[in-house]
Amino acid sequence: MDNAKAPLLEMKNIKKDFFGNQVLSDINLTLHEGEVIGLAGENGAGKSTLMKILFGADVIRETGGFSGEILLDGQKAEFSSPFDAIAAGIGMVHQEFSLIPGFTATENILLNRESKKHNVISEIFSDRMDTLDRKEMDERAAQAIEKMGVHIDRNMVMNDMPVGHKQFTEIARELSKEQLKILILDEPTAVLTEKEAEALLDSIRGMSKKGIAVIFITHRLHEILSVCNRVVVMRDGYVVENTEAKDTSEAMITKAMVGRSLEKNENAQGESDASDWEKKKTILSIRRLWVDMPGETVRDVNLDVKEGEILGIGGLAGQGKLGIPNGIMGLYQAGGEVVFQGEQIPLNSPRKCLDASLAFVSEDRRGVGLLLDESLEWNISFPAMQIQNKFLKPLLGGLIKWRDEAAIKEVTDRYIEELQIKCTGSRQKAKELSGGNQQKVCLAKVFALEPKLLFVSEPTRGIDVGAKALVLEALKRFNKERGVTVVMISSELEELRSICDRIAIVSGGRIAEILPASASSEAFGTLMISLVR
């Protein structure tokens, strides 16, 4: 990396507003060849919007464009679509996957850039009759995967691929483009295991040595300090910090992001021992549970959840922790026995679970959790309206029921305030919110259901440090003030320890052991690592 040379990229005085809401104000950013910049900030700070501007995303043009200018190699660049940005050497791996499920990794990596070979028919008619050169495609995909430095099965179909490998497929697709100069990575490690994340950081270091500049967006601040040359912090649409990575720390970045120091969460229930909870009343009993969920192993889960507790479920990726709630709530084929409040709950029947007062916040907020094209009012009220007849008022003596618009607005405004959802109002569409604020809407939706037991899966994935504290505090409050039993599944052990009473570690599709949250990090780490074969 040679900073004496003219910058590879300059973004000057960038401004942008969405629906009357100013999201970027006078942003200036430079990037040199081979440089790795860490872009940090709370959800809603403007990071993804800035990158969408750089990548020529359609949503920017469709919402009135932006002001300011972009220079590449000193020349003014204007991108009317992502195709223009790609042609100029900019690649982007988005937070949400854009892969074709039924295609292999190779087919996704080379989509719209396939190798073709002529044949007799194409010679007579046109090159539209060319056939795919599978051998050359396989070689090109292998080269991209090798360049990434992480092995994935290039012949595996996306449906069968673990979530971490899908992320690597997205990255390999960008690295397969010969003209690539700048790669934007938006939360690439959020779905990766610790080992996979470290492999990706090594891959980024390798890209930098080859002269590829990287803009790395992540909420895992230790990763920024590990791999980046420079750290740029955004808050409320402004750049508030632009410093060398060697001159800062996680605490300094956090303070710049949120405008304050964050206190470390203390365990919600103190130092109570796991055995104390064993004596309490069982609200949910799981026996011999198996779940058929791609990328997850759930073979024989036996677990008792105690009334009023916050039970954490942790473990390494793919060992089964995500499969447990998805199987119980009927999103994937499951077998075994689940008894809730003394009544057997039929498996493979989501409605029966909801009718029994169970609720679920999925780790897949866009695919399962939200009605993206609908308003916040509709997202938050609809499940309770559909399942419990809430937010409806009788007309014509009860012959028909109609939406109670005032009650819907009231409950939506309540959760916007309580969860500090950054939006322009209760009628804004869910798809227009940042990822962290979408996650808060998913929580508001289940809070409105007022369940007796709540499964919440990876509630802080892809959320900044400030929003994480808020979401965890909301779950604690929901548990304490409303008496809702919470089962929280998370890859973040320290978050589980901060709010849970007990933590069950899953390994090989079974509950390996349950420890009190007050047990040491070393005890949990040793347990997880020693059990995985």
C-alpha positions as CSV (number, residue, x, y, z in Angstrom):
1,M,0.0,0.0,0.0
2,D,1.5,3.3,-1.1
3,N,-0.3,6.4,0.3
4,A,2.1,8.7,-1.6
5,K,0.2,7.8,-4.8
6,A,-3.1,9.5,-5.7
7,P,-6.0,7.8,-3.9
8,L,-7.7,4.9,-5.8
9,L,-11.1,6.3,-4.5
10,E,-12.3,9.6,-3.3
11,M,-15.8,10.3,-2.1
12,K,-16.3,14.1,-1.6
13,N,-19.0,15.9,0.3
14,I,-21.5,13.1,-0.1
15,K,-25.1,13.9,1.1
16,K,-28.2,11.8,1.0
17,D,-31.7,11.9,2.4
18,F,-34.4,9.2,2.4
19,F,-38.1,10.2,2.6
20,G,-37.2,13.5,4.2
21,N,-34.8,11.9,6.7
22,Q,-31.2,13.1,6.3
23,V,-29.0,10.0,6.5
24,L,-25.6,11.3,5.1
25,S,-24.1,14.8,5.7
26,D,-20.9,15.9,4.0
27,I,-19.1,12.5,4.0
28,N,-15.5,12.5,2.8
29,L,-13.7,9.2,2.3
30,T,-10.4,8.2,0.6
31,L,-9.1,4.8,-0.2
32,H,-5.7,3.8,-1.5
33,E,-4.6,0.7,-3.5
34,G,-4.3,-2.3,-1.3
35,E,-5.6,-0.4,1.8
36,V,-8.1,-2.0,4.2
37,I,-10.5,0.4,5.8
38,G,-12.8,-0.6,8.7
39,L,-16.1,1.2,8.5
40,A,-17.8,1.2,11.9
41,G,-21.0,2.8,13.3
42,E,-24.3,2.0,14.9
43,N,-27.1,0.6,12.7
44,G,-28.7,3.7,11.0
45,A,-25.4,5.6,11.1
46,G,-25.3,5.6,7.3
47,K,-22.6,3.0,6.5
48,S,-24.7,0.8,4.1
49,T,-26.2,3.9,2.4
50,L,-22.7,5.3,1.7
51,M,-21.7,1.9,0.2
52,K,-24.9,1.7,-1.9
53,I,-24.0,5.1,-3.3
54,L,-20.5,3.9,-4.2
55,F,-21.9,0.7,-5.7
56,G,-24.5,2.6,-7.8
57,A,-27.5,0.8,-6.1
58,D,-30.9,1.3,-7.8
59,V,-32.4,2.4,-4.5
60,I,-30.2,5.5,-4.5
61,R,-31.3,6.6,-7.9
62,E,-35.0,5.7,-7.2
63,T,-35.0,7.9,-4.1
64,G,-33.7,11.1,-5.7
65,G,-30.0,10.3,-6.0
66,F,-27.3,12.0,-3.9
67,S,-25.1,15.1,-3.9
68,G,-21.3,15.2,-3.9
69,E,-18.9,13.4,-6.2
70,I,-17.0,10.1,-6.6
71,L,-13.5,10.0,-8.1
72,L,-11.8,6.8,-9.2
73,D,-8.1,7.1,-10.0
74,G,-8.6,10.9,-10.0
75,Q,-11.4,10.7,-12.7
76,K,-15.0,11.6,-11.9
77,A,-17.2,8.5,-11.9
78,E,-21.0,8.3,-12.3
79,F,-22.7,5.0,-11.8
80,S,-26.3,4.7,-13.0
81,S,-26.4,1.0,-11.9
82,P,-24.3,-1.6,-10.1
83,F,-23.2,-2.9,-13.5
84,D,-21.4,0.4,-14.1
85,A,-19.6,0.1,-10.7
86,I,-18.7,-3.6,-11.4
87,A,-17.2,-2.5,-14.8
88,A,-15.2,0.1,-13.0
89,G,-13.7,-2.5,-10.7
90,I,-15.9,-2.3,-7.6
91,G,-17.4,-5.4,-6.0
92,M,-19.8,-5.7,-3.1
93,V,-20.8,-8.5,-0.8
94,H,-24.1,-7.5,0.8
95,Q,-25.3,-8.3,4.3
96,E,-28.2,-10.3,2.8
97,F,-27.3,-13.1,0.4
98,S,-28.0,-12.8,-3.4
99,L,-27.5,-16.4,-4.4
100,I,-29.7,-18.7,-6.6
101,P,-30.7,-21.6,-4.4
102,G,-30.8,-24.4,-7.0
103,F,-27.4,-23.5,-8.5
104,T,-24.0,-24.9,-7.5
105,A,-21.3,-22.7,-6.1
106,T,-19.6,-22.6,-9.5
107,E,-22.8,-21.5,-11.2
108,N,-23.3,-18.7,-8.7
109,I,-19.7,-17.6,-8.8
110,L,-19.8,-17.2,-12.6
111,L,-23.4,-16.1,-13.0
112,N,-23.8,-14.0,-16.2
113,R,-20.1,-14.5,-16.9
114,E,-20.2,-18.2,-17.8
115,S,-17.6,-19.8,-20.1
116,K,-19.1,-20.9,-23.4
117,K,-18.1,-22.9,-26.4
118,H,-19.3,-22.9,-30.0
119,N,-21.0,-25.8,-31.6
120,V,-22.4,-26.6,-35.1
121,I,-25.8,-25.2,-34.2
122,S,-24.5,-21.9,-32.9
123,E,-22.4,-21.5,-36.0
124,I,-25.6,-21.8,-38.1
125,F,-27.9,-19.7,-35.9
126,S,-26.3,-17.4,-33.3
127,D,-24.0,-17.5,-30.3
128,R,-27.2,-17.7,-28.2
129,M,-27.0,-21.4,-29.0
130,D,-23.6,-21.8,-27.5
131,T,-23.2,-24.4,-24.7
132,L,-21.5,-23.9,-21.3
133,D,-17.9,-24.9,-21.1
134,R,-18.2,-26.7,-17.8
135,K,-14.5,-27.6,-17.6
136,E,-13.3,-24.0,-18.0
137,M,-16.0,-22.7,-15.5
138,D,-14.8,-25.3,-13.0
139,E,-11.2,-24.0,-13.4
140,R,-12.2,-20.4,-13.1
141,A,-14.3,-21.1,-9.9
142,A,-11.4,-23.0,-8.4
143,Q,-9.1,-20.1,-9.1
144,A,-11.5,-17.7,-7.4
145,I,-11.8,-20.0,-4.4
146,E,-8.1,-20.4,-4.2
147,K,-7.6,-16.6,-4.3
148,M,-10.0,-16.3,-1.4
149,G,-7.9,-18.8,0.6
150,V,-10.9,-20.7,2.1
151,H,-12.0,-24.1,0.8
152,I,-15.6,-24.6,-0.3
153,D,-17.2,-27.4,-2.4
154,R,-17.7,-25.7,-5.7
155,N,-20.1,-28.4,-6.9
156,M,-22.4,-28.2,-3.9
157,V,-25.9,-26.7,-4.5
158,M,-26.7,-23.6,-2.4
159,N,-29.7,-25.3,-0.7
160,D,-27.4,-27.8,0.9
161,M,-24.6,-25.4,1.8
162,P,-23.9,-24.2,5.4
163,V,-24.6,-20.5,5.8
164,G,-20.9,-19.7,6.3
165,H,-20.0,-21.3,2.9
166,K,-22.7,-19.3,1.2
167,Q,-20.9,-16.2,2.5
168,F,-17.6,-17.4,1.0
169,T,-19.4,-18.2,-2.3
170,E,-20.5,-14.5,-2.5
171,I,-16.9,-13.4,-1.8
172,A,-15.5,-15.8,-4.4
173,R,-17.9,-14.5,-7.0
174,E,-16.4,-11.0,-6.6
175,L,-12.8,-12.3,-6.6
176,S,-13.5,-14.1,-9.9
177,K,-13.9,-10.7,-11.6
178,E,-10.6,-9.9,-13.2
179,Q,-11.1,-6.1,-13.1
180,L,-11.7,-6.0,-9.3
181,K,-10.0,-3.1,-7.6
182,I,-12.2,-2.3,-4.6
183,L,-14.2,-4.9,-2.6
184,I,-16.9,-3.8,-0.1
185,L,-17.7,-6.4,2.6
186,D,-20.9,-5.6,4.5
187,E,-20.9,-7.7,7.8
188,P,-19.2,-10.7,6.1
189,T,-18.4,-12.4,9.4
190,A,-21.8,-12.1,11.1
191,V,-22.8,-15.7,9.9
192,L,-19.3,-17.3,10.2
193,T,-17.9,-19.5,12.9
194,E,-14.8,-18.3,14.8
195,K,-12.5,-20.4,12.6
196,E,-14.2,-19.3,9.4
197,A,-14.0,-15.6,10.5
198,E,-10.3,-15.9,11.1
199,A,-9.9,-17.6,7.7
200,L,-11.8,-14.6,6.1
201,L,-9.5,-12.1,7.8
202,D,-6.5,-14.0,6.4
203,S,-8.2,-13.8,3.0
204,I,-8.6,-10.0,3.3
205,R,-4.9,-9.7,4.2
206,G,-4.1,-11.7,1.0
207,M,-6.4,-9.4,-1.1
208,S,-4.6,-6.4,0.3
209,K,-1.2,-7.8,-0.7
210,K,-2.5,-8.3,-4.3
211,G,-3.4,-4.6,-4.4
212,I,-7.2,-5.0,-3.9
213,A,-8.5,-2.3,-1.6
214,V,-11.2,-3.4,0.9
215,I,-13.9,-1.6,2.8
216,F,-14.8,-3.8,5.7
217,I,-18.0,-3.1,7.6
218,T,-18.4,-5.1,10.8
219,H,-19.7,-4.7,14.4
220,R,-16.9,-7.0,15.6
221,L,-14.4,-4.3,16.5
222,H,-11.6,-6.7,17.3
223,E,-11.7,-7.8,13.7
224,I,-11.3,-4.2,12.5
225,L,-8.3,-3.8,14.7
226,S,-6.9,-7.1,13.5
227,V,-7.0,-6.6,9.8
228,C,-7.6,-2.9,8.9
229,N,-5.0,-0.2,8.2
230,R,-7.5,2.6,9.0
231,V,-10.7,3.0,11.0
232,V,-13.5,5.3,9.9
233,V,-16.4,5.7,12.3
234,M,-19.8,7.1,11.3
235,R,-22.5,8.4,13.6
236,D,-25.9,9.9,12.6
237,G,-24.8,10.4,9.0
238,Y,-21.4,12.0,9.8
239,V,-17.8,10.8,9.8
240,V,-16.8,11.4,13.4
241,E,-13.5,9.5,13.4
242,N,-10.9,8.7,10.8
243,T,-7.7,7.3,12.3
244,E,-5.0,4.7,11.9
245,A,-6.0,1.3,13.4
246,K,-2.8,1.2,15.4
247,D,-3.7,4.4,17.1
248,T,-7.1,3.4,18.4
249,S,-8.8,0.7,20.5
250,E,-12.2,-1.1,20.8
251,A,-13.2,1.2,23.7
252,M,-12.3,4.4,21.7
253,I,-14.2,3.1,18.6
254,T,-17.2,2.3,20.7
255,K,-17.2,5.7,22.3
256,A,-17.0,7.4,18.9
257,M,-19.8,5.2,17.5
258,V,-22.3,5.9,20.3
259,G,-21.1,9.2,21.7
260,R,-20.7,7.7,25.1
261,S,-18.9,4.8,27.0
262,L,-21.0,1.6,27.3
263,E,-21.0,-0.1,30.6
264,K,-20.5,-3.8,30.6
265,N,-23.7,-5.8,31.2
266,E,-23.9,-7.6,34.5
267,N,-25.6,-11.0,34.7
268,A,-29.3,-10.5,35.0
269,Q,-29.9,-13.0,37.8
270,G,-26.7,-12.7,39.8
271,E,-24.7,-15.7,40.8
272,S,-27.5,-18.3,41.2
273,D,-26.3,-21.9,40.5
274,A,-27.8,-24.0,37.7
275,S,-28.9,-26.5,40.3
276,D,-31.2,-23.9,41.9
277,W,-33.2,-23.8,38.6
278,E,-33.5,-27.6,38.5
279,K,-35.8,-27.4,41.5
280,K,-38.2,-24.9,39.8
281,K,-41.3,-25.7,37.8
282,T,-40.7,-27.0,34.2
283,I,-42.6,-25.0,31.6
284,L,-41.2,-26.7,28.5
285,S,-40.0,-30.2,28.2
286,I,-38.1,-31.4,25.1
287,R,-37.4,-35.1,24.6
288,R,-35.6,-37.0,21.7
289,L,-35.9,-34.0,19.4
290,W,-34.4,-34.3,15.9
291,V,-34.6,-31.7,13.2
292,D,-33.9,-31.9,9.5
293,M,-32.4,-28.4,8.9
294,P,-29.6,-27.9,6.3
295,G,-26.3,-27.0,7.9
296,E,-27.5,-28.0,11.4
297,T,-27.2,-31.2,13.3
298,V,-30.1,-31.9,15.8
299,R,-30.1,-35.6,16.7
300,D,-31.4,-36.2,20.2
301,V,-32.1,-33.1,22.2
302,N,-33.4,-33.5,25.8
303,L,-34.0,-30.3,27.6
304,D,-36.2,-28.8,30.4
305,V,-36.9,-25.1,30.4
306,K,-37.9,-23.6,33.8
307,E,-40.7,-21.2,34.2
308,G,-39.6,-17.5,34.3
309,E,-35.9,-18.1,33.4
310,I,-33.8,-16.8,30.6
311,L,-32.1,-20.0,29.2
312,G,-29.3,-19.6,26.8
313,I,-28.4,-22.1,24.1
314,G,-24.9,-21.8,22.8
315,G,-22.3,-23.9,20.9
316,L,-20.2,-23.8,17.8
317,A,-21.9,-23.3,14.4
318,G,-23.6,-26.3,12.8
319,Q,-23.7,-28.3,16.1
320,G,-27.5,-27.8,16.4
321,K,-28.3,-24.7,18.4
322,L,-30.2,-23.0,15.6
323,G,-32.0,-26.2,14.6
324,I,-33.7,-26.5,18.0
325,P,-36.1,-23.5,17.8
326,N,-36.6,-23.9,14.1
327,G,-37.7,-27.5,14.6
328,I,-40.0,-26.9,17.5
329,M,-41.7,-24.0,15.8
330,G,-42.3,-26.0,12.6
331,L,-40.0,-24.3,10.2
332,Y,-38.2,-27.5,9.4
333,Q,-39.2,-31.2,9.6
334,A,-38.8,-32.4,13.2
335,G,-39.6,-35.4,15.4
336,G,-39.6,-36.2,19.1
337,E,-41.8,-34.9,21.9
338,V,-42.4,-31.3,23.1
339,V,-44.6,-30.7,26.1
340,F,-45.5,-27.1,27.0
341,Q,-47.4,-26.3,30.3
342,G,-48.3,-30.0,30.6
343,E,-49.8,-30.2,27.0
344,Q,-48.1,-31.9,24.1
345,I,-47.3,-29.6,21.2
346,P,-47.7,-31.2,17.8
347,L,-44.5,-30.8,15.8
348,N,-44.4,-29.6,12.2
349,S,-47.3,-27.2,12.9
350,P,-46.3,-23.6,13.3
351,R,-49.9,-22.4,14.0
352,K,-50.4,-24.9,16.8
353,C,-47.2,-23.5,18.5
354,L,-48.5,-19.9,18.2
355,D,-51.9,-20.9,19.5
356,A,-50.2,-22.4,22.5
357,S,-48.6,-19.0,23.3
358,L,-45.1,-19.9,22.0
359,A,-43.4,-17.3,19.8
360,F,-40.2,-17.2,17.8
361,V,-37.8,-14.4,16.5
362,S,-35.9,-16.2,13.7
363,E,-32.2,-15.6,12.9
364,D,-33.4,-15.0,9.3
365,R,-35.1,-11.6,9.8
366,R,-35.7,-10.9,6.1
367,G,-36.7,-14.3,5.0
368,V,-38.9,-15.3,8.0
369,G,-39.3,-12.3,10.3
370,L,-40.6,-9.4,8.3
371,L,-43.1,-8.3,5.7
372,L,-40.6,-6.1,3.9
373,D,-43.0,-4.2,1.7
374,E,-45.4,-3.4,4.5
375,S,-45.4,-0.7,7.1
376,L,-44.1,-1.0,10.6
377,E,-47.7,-0.8,11.8
378,W,-48.6,-3.9,9.8
379,N,-45.5,-5.8,10.7
380,I,-45.9,-5.3,14.4
381,S,-49.7,-5.8,14.6
382,F,-50.5,-8.4,12.0
383,P,-49.4,-11.6,13.8
384,A,-51.3,-10.7,17.0
385,M,-54.3,-9.7,14.8
386,Q,-54.2,-13.0,12.9
387,I,-53.6,-15.3,15.8
388,Q,-55.3,-13.6,18.7
389,N,-57.8,-11.3,17.1
390,K,-56.1,-8.3,18.7
391,F,-56.3,-4.8,17.2
392,L,-59.8,-5.5,15.8
393,K,-63.0,-3.9,16.7
394,P,-66.5,-5.3,16.1
395,L,-68.9,-3.6,13.7
396,L,-72.6,-4.3,13.1
397,G,-73.1,-5.9,16.5
398,G,-70.1,-8.1,16.0
399,L,-71.1,-9.6,12.6
400,I,-67.8,-8.3,11.1
401,K,-64.5,-7.1,12.6
402,W,-62.4,-4.3,11.3
403,R,-58.9,-3.1,12.0
404,D,-58.6,-0.8,15.0
405,E,-56.2,1.7,13.3
406,A,-55.9,3.8,16.5
407,A,-54.8,0.7,18.6
408,I,-52.4,-0.4,15.8
409,K,-50.7,3.0,15.7
410,E,-50.6,3.2,19.5
411,V,-48.8,-0.2,19.9
412,T,-46.4,0.6,17.0
413,D,-45.5,4.0,18.5
414,R,-45.0,2.4,21.9
415,Y,-42.4,-0.1,20.6
416,I,-40.8,2.5,18.3
417,E,-40.1,4.5,21.5
418,E,-39.4,1.6,23.8
419,L,-36.9,-0.1,21.4
420,Q,-35.6,3.2,19.9
421,I,-36.4,2.2,16.4
422,K,-34.9,4.7,14.0
423,C,-37.6,5.5,11.4
424,T,-39.6,8.4,9.9
425,G,-42.8,7.1,11.5
426,S,-45.1,4.1,12.1
427,R,-46.1,3.9,8.4
428,Q,-42.6,3.6,7.0
429,K,-41.9,0.3,5.2
430,A,-39.8,-2.3,6.9
431,K,-37.5,-2.6,3.9
432,E,-36.4,1.0,4.3
433,L,-34.9,0.5,7.8
434,S,-31.3,-0.5,8.6
435,G,-30.7,-4.2,9.5
436,G,-30.5,-3.4,13.3
437,N,-33.8,-1.5,13.2
438,Q,-35.4,-4.4,11.3
439,Q,-34.3,-6.7,14.1
440,K,-36.0,-4.4,16.6
441,V,-39.2,-4.6,14.6
442,C,-39.0,-8.4,14.8
443,L,-38.8,-8.1,18.6
444,A,-41.7,-5.7,18.7
445,K,-43.9,-8.1,16.7
446,V,-43.4,-10.9,19.2
447,F,-43.7,-8.6,22.2
448,A,-47.1,-7.5,20.8
449,L,-48.1,-11.2,20.9
450,E,-47.4,-11.4,24.6
451,P,-46.4,-15.0,24.5
452,K,-45.7,-17.2,27.6
453,L,-42.5,-18.5,26.1
454,L,-40.3,-16.8,23.6
455,F,-37.5,-18.4,21.4
456,V,-35.2,-15.7,20.1
457,S,-32.4,-16.8,17.7
458,E,-29.3,-14.7,17.2
459,P,-31.1,-11.5,18.3
460,T,-28.0,-9.3,18.0
461,R,-26.5,-10.7,14.8
462,G,-25.4,-7.8,12.5
463,I,-26.3,-5.2,15.2
464,D,-24.0,-2.5,16.5
465,V,-22.8,-2.3,20.1
466,G,-25.3,0.3,21.1
467,A,-28.3,-1.5,19.7
468,K,-27.1,-4.8,21.2
469,A,-27.3,-3.4,24.7
470,L,-30.8,-2.0,24.0
471,V,-32.1,-5.4,22.6
472,L,-30.6,-7.4,25.4
473,E,-32.1,-4.9,28.0
474,A,-35.5,-5.2,26.2
475,L,-35.4,-9.0,26.5
476,K,-34.5,-8.8,30.2
477,R,-37.3,-6.4,30.8
478,F,-39.8,-8.6,28.9
479,N,-38.7,-11.5,31.0
480,K,-38.9,-9.7,34.4
481,E,-41.8,-7.3,34.0
482,R,-44.1,-9.6,32.0
483,G,-43.0,-12.9,33.4
484,V,-42.2,-14.3,29.9
485,T,-39.8,-17.3,29.8
486,V,-37.1,-16.6,27.2
487,V,-34.9,-19.1,25.4
488,M,-32.1,-17.2,23.7
489,I,-29.9,-18.9,21.0
490,S,-26.7,-17.1,20.2
491,S,-23.2,-17.5,18.9
492,E,-22.0,-14.7,21.2
493,L,-21.2,-16.4,24.5
494,E,-20.6,-13.2,26.4
495,E,-24.0,-12.0,25.5
496,L,-25.6,-15.2,26.8
497,R,-23.6,-14.8,30.0
498,S,-24.8,-11.2,30.4
499,I,-28.5,-11.9,30.6
500,C,-29.1,-15.7,31.0
501,D,-29.7,-17.7,34.2
502,R,-28.4,-20.9,32.7
503,I,-26.7,-21.8,29.4
504,A,-27.0,-25.1,27.6
505,I,-24.1,-26.0,25.3
506,V,-25.1,-28.0,22.2
507,S,-22.6,-30.3,20.6
508,G,-23.1,-33.0,17.9
509,G,-26.9,-32.4,17.9
510,R,-27.3,-33.0,21.7
511,I,-27.3,-31.0,24.9
512,A,-23.8,-31.6,26.2
513,E,-24.1,-29.8,29.5
514,I,-25.9,-27.0,31.2
515,L,-23.8,-24.5,33.2
516,P,-24.8,-21.5,35.3
517,A,-24.2,-18.2,33.4
518,S,-21.8,-17.3,36.2
519,A,-19.4,-20.0,35.2
520,S,-16.2,-18.7,33.7
521,S,-15.6,-18.1,29.9
522,E,-12.9,-20.7,30.1
523,A,-15.3,-23.3,31.4
524,F,-17.7,-22.7,28.5
525,G,-14.8,-22.5,25.9
526,T,-13.2,-25.7,27.1
527,L,-16.6,-27.5,27.1
528,M,-17.4,-26.4,23.5
529,I,-14.0,-27.2,22.0
530,S,-13.5,-30.5,23.8
531,L,-16.8,-31.9,22.7
532,V,-16.4,-31.2,19.0
533,R,-14.9,-34.1,17.1
